[in-house]
Amino acid sequence: MENPNQVVLLETMLLIRRFEEKLEALSKEPGKLHGMMIVCTGQEAVAAGVSAALEPQDVIISNHRSHGHLIAKGAEINLLMAEIYGKRTGYNKGKSGTLHIAVPEVNALCTTTVVGGGIPIAVGTAFAAQYENKDFVTVCYFGNGAADEGSFHEALNLAALWNLPVIFVCENNVYSGAQRQEEHTRVKDLADRAAAYGMASQIVDGNDVQRVYEATAEAREKCLAGDGPILLEFKTYRWGGHSTTDHQVYQPKEEIEQWKQRCPIEKLKKELLGAGVLTEATWQQLNEGVMKQVEQSVQFAEESPWPDVTEALEDIFA
């Protein structure tokens, strides 16, 4: 298992952060973006570390907090931004908006806002891989609230029974909407639930991108060797509210500040500066380069055409 390029990991996390900061800013400008933005600020290490351990043929199934997953898997931010704007040049021709983006080009097959809705879908793609003897794994992202859905338990039971090559990635960010975990379950560590289905599991620091990578790489090897599935619980935190319209009245300010001290980007940046891999000058160049990419994506989206009304019924299958 080779270690990923640490500077690339840092750049991926930074691109996710700056892209979503731009979305937040745009959502507050009249007439720019419609609807709420659901962002993953503070959780970037999960998407970056997981995707660094995957190969192009591996499939991901995402949830409502999807921008980071898609960017880390290799989606082009110009096309993502255009889709979020609702423009014809977007990945889904402006028809999905921010909450239902699919990017088959990088095997990001589905984004679903149904809580727990992606978990059975991931079992389906993993079954297809096994049935057709294909060399890929499926990664399914979901939050801690989804682990209380019936779909979670049914899907894990089948995946374990059939020994499917699927990695269930629980991004445990403490909250499910406005509810803390202890308000909707008595289980402290959701990874413990895997034992009920005879499935392996691991609890990982979700703010340490290297540890996220290592856990995912190991899980992938096991899945491809026929020793899957596995449940990975990444402990992390959502700095903002459930969406950009959430005022966070239920989140203690001191709790938010404590988790900001564990920022995954700052953690890796500090490590690379200490090791001499990065300098303050190269960090500045990296940040400026990422900001330029994000601004170019906004320009691309704003200059792109709207879908024509005659296209409304295209790409519909029954």
N, C-alpha and C positions, 0 to 999 in steps of 0.2 A: 504494500500500500504506500504509494508515493504521496508526500505532502504537497498540497496545492501551493501555488505562488501566493504568498501572503499579501503582496501588494495588490494583486488582482482581487483577492478577497476583500481587501480594504476598499478598493475602487468600486466593487459591486455593491457593498453596503452603502457607500457614500452616494452612489447613483440612485439607489432606492430612496435614501433619505432626501436628497435634493429634489428628486422627481415628485415625491409626495408633498414636500414643503411647497413646491410650486402649485400643486393641485389645491392645497389648502388656501393659498393666497388667491388663486384664480376663482375659487368658489365663493370668495367674499366680494368679488367685483361684479357689479350688475351686468347681466347679459353675457357673461363669459361661459360658465359651466352650469349645467342644470342638475339639480338633485344633490344629495349629500355625498361627500367623499369619505370612504372608509379606508383609513390608512394604518400602516403597521409601524409607526414611529416608535423606536425602542426595541423592535423585534427583528431587525434586519439580519442579524447573525443566523437566524434559523434558515431563511430562504437562501442566503449566500452559501452557508456551510453545507446544506443539503444538496443544492444543485452542483456544487463543486465536486461532490462524490458521485454524481450521475454521469451517464454517457448519453449522447444525443438520442439514441433509440429508446431511452427510458421515458416513461409516461408520468406526467403529474396531473392530479385532479385537485383543483383549488377551490377555495371558498370565497365569501364576500370580501375578505381582506387579501386580495389577490395580486395587487400591483408588484409587490416584492417577489412573489413566487415567479411571476411571468418574466420580470426583468432578469432575475438570477438564472432562469432557464434559457435565456438568450433572445427573448423577444426584443424587437427594435422599438426604441422608445418613441420615434416619430410616429409609427403606426399605432402604438398604444395611445399616445396623446390624441391623435386624430380620432380614434375610436371613442375616447372619453368625451371629446368635443361633439361626437355624433356626426362626424364627417365621412364622406364616401370613401376616402383613402384609408380609413381605419381598418384594422384586421377583420372586422365583421361588417364592413361597409356602413358603419355608423348605426347599426341596428341593436347592438348589445349595450352600448354605453359603458359605464364604469363597472357595473356589477355582474355582467355575464360574459366577459371576454373569453373567447377560445382562440388559441394560437396553435393550430395543428402543425404548422411549419416547424415548431420546436417540440412537438408532442405534448403540449399543454392542451389537453383535449376538452377540458370542461372547467368552467367556473360556475358554481351554483350558490345562490343565496339561501337556499333551503338548509336550515341548520341540520347537519348530519346527512344531507342529501347526496353528497359526493362519495360517501363511504361505500355504499353498495355498488356504485358505478366503478369504483376502484377494484372491487372484487371481480366485477365483470371483465375489466381489461386484463387483470392478472390471470383470470381463468382462461382468457383467449390466448395469452402468452404460453400458459402451460399446455393447453389443448393443441396448439399449433407448433409447440416445441420451439418457441421464439426466445431469443436471448435478450430479454429486457425485464426490468422490474417496474412496478407501478408504485408511485409515492402519492399518498392521499393526505392532504393538509386539512386539519379541522381544529376548532378551538375546544376548550375544556367543557363548554356548555353542550357541545355535540356528543360528548361521551355519556350524556344522560338520555340520549335519544334511543329509541328502540332499534333504529337502523344500525347504530353502532354495535350493539350486542349481537344482532342477527348476522351482520356482516363479518364480525370477528369470529363468530362461531363457525360460519361456512369457510372462511379463509383458513382457519386452523384445521378444520376437518379435511379440507382438500389440499392442504399444504401448499398454498398459493404463494407466488413470488410478489408479495405486496408489503410495503412498509407503511404502516399507519403512523403519521406524524401529528402528534397532538401539541399544538402551540398553547401551552398553558400560561395565559397572561393574567391570571388571577380573577378576571371578571368575565361574566357572560352577560353581555348587554350592561345592565346596571347592577347585576347581582354578583356578589363575591362567591367564590366557589363553595365556601362553607354554608352558604345560604341555600344551596340546591343539592348538595351531596355531603354525606358524612365521610366519604373517602378522601384522605389527605393526598395520596399519590395515585393518580389515575392509572399509572402504569401497572399497579397491583391487579387491576381488573383482567389483565391478559392471562393470569394464572388460571382463571376460571375456565378458560378455553384451551388450556394446554399450550399457550403461546409464550414465546420469549418476549421480554420487555427490558427497557433500560430507561433510567432517569438521567437527564443530561442538563448541564448548565446551558440554557438557551441563549445566553449573552456572550458565550465563549465560542467564537466561530470555528476555531480549530477543533474543539471538542465536538461540536455539531458535525463537522466534516468527518471526524474519525468514527463517530457512532454510526453515521449513515453509510460510510464506506464499508464498515464491518457488516452492517445489516444487509447491504446489497450483496456482498460476497456470500453470505449465508443463504439468502433467497435464491441466488443463481445456482448454489450447490444443492438446492432442494431442501434446505433447512428453514424455510420461511413458514409463515409470515412472522413479522415482529412489530411490536408497538414501541415507539420512541416518544417519551414525554419530555419535551423541552420546556424547562421552567424559565419564563421570561416575564415581561411586563409591557402593558400598553400605556404609553405615556399620556396619550390623549383619551378622549371619550370614545364611545362606541363608534361615533362618526363625527364629522366636523360640525354638526349641529348640536352635539351633546355638550352641555355646560359642566359636566363632571362634578355635580354637587355631592355625589356619593363617594368620590375618591378623596381621601385625606391628602392635603397638600404636602405634608411631611413624607408620606409614603411615595408620592410621585418624585419628590426630590431625592429620596434615598435610592430609588431605582435609576434616576438620571446619573447618579454617581457611578453606576455600573453600565454606562453606555457602551454597547459593543464596539462602536466605531472608535471611541476614545480609548478603549482598552487595547485594541489592536494597534492603533496609532502610537500609543505610548510604548508598547512592546517593540515596535519596529524602529522607533526613534532611539530607544535604549540599546538596541542591537546594532545600530548603525546602518540598517537597511534603508532607512528613510531619514531625510533631513527636513528641517522646517521649510527649506526652499522647495524641495520636491513635493512636500505635502501641499504647499500653496499651489504649485503647478497642477497637482492632481485635482485639487478642489476646483481650481479655475477651469480645468478641462471638462470636468463633470458639469459645472454650471453652464458652460458653453453648449454642451450637448442638450441639456434641458431647455435652454432658451431656443435652440434651433428646433427642438420638437414642438414648442409652442408656436413658433413662426410657421412651421410646416402645417400644423393643424389649422391655424387661423387663415392660411392662404389656400387651404384645400376646399373643394366644393362640397355643398350639402348634397345628400342623396336626392334623386329626383323622385317625385311622387309616383311615377310609373314603375319604380323599382320596389314598391312597398310589398308586393306579393311574391317577389322573387326569393329564392333560397328558402322556401317553405316546403316542408315535406310532411306528408300524412300517410 
